């Protein structure tokens, strides 16, 4: 939008001379007043235009920030998170683990208590059911039909993970990643029948099919399909 300001012309007064002719006398006060009014009008329109442009710029910046926040939130929601409450075969609550997607893998983290000290195999399983002795959790998550173990030439399963170590006080800090991902979506861990995290009685040898000779399933946490 263009704002055009026209300078007001000064007024004149026609006054007869003593010899009968006419001369022109500028009304200084009137001219000054009109000029001042003109400048004020122009300044008001300029300020209004500037305020309007500044408002539009601020609105655009706010919109950009909101859009960026929305995109960030949408990106976070794409993989998302899921929590699993781990229980023992006797129904004892052991703590909560969090599943999240990281770099194309499923990350499992959290703190557990009440487990036997030593190394234990931990795996992602394909069914979200944890009825003792936890065979209800089904086999390891294995969408690519490979064999078990990161040290197996024909492995690993997508749900294979490194062993965890339980301290003498029966507590463990868990921070492991699966061999593959994603958490949700096409080929993802959490599908129509859910998923589960299972801990075994002994260490996984990372090469023997189907579960690395890691013994009985001693703890389990289920993720429902809608989680």
Secondary structure, DSSP 4 states (H G I P E B T S, - for coil): ------PPPPPEEEEE-TTS-EEEEE-HHHHHHHHHHHHHHHHHHHHHHHHHHHHHHHHHHHHHHHHHHHHHHHHHHHH-EEEEEEEETT--EEEEEEEEEETTEEEEEEEEESPPSEEE-EEEESS----TTTGGG-SB--TT--BS-TTSTTB--TTB---EEE-TTSEEEEEEE-SS--SSSTT-SSBTTBEEEEEESS---SSSTTTTT--SEEEEEEE-TT-
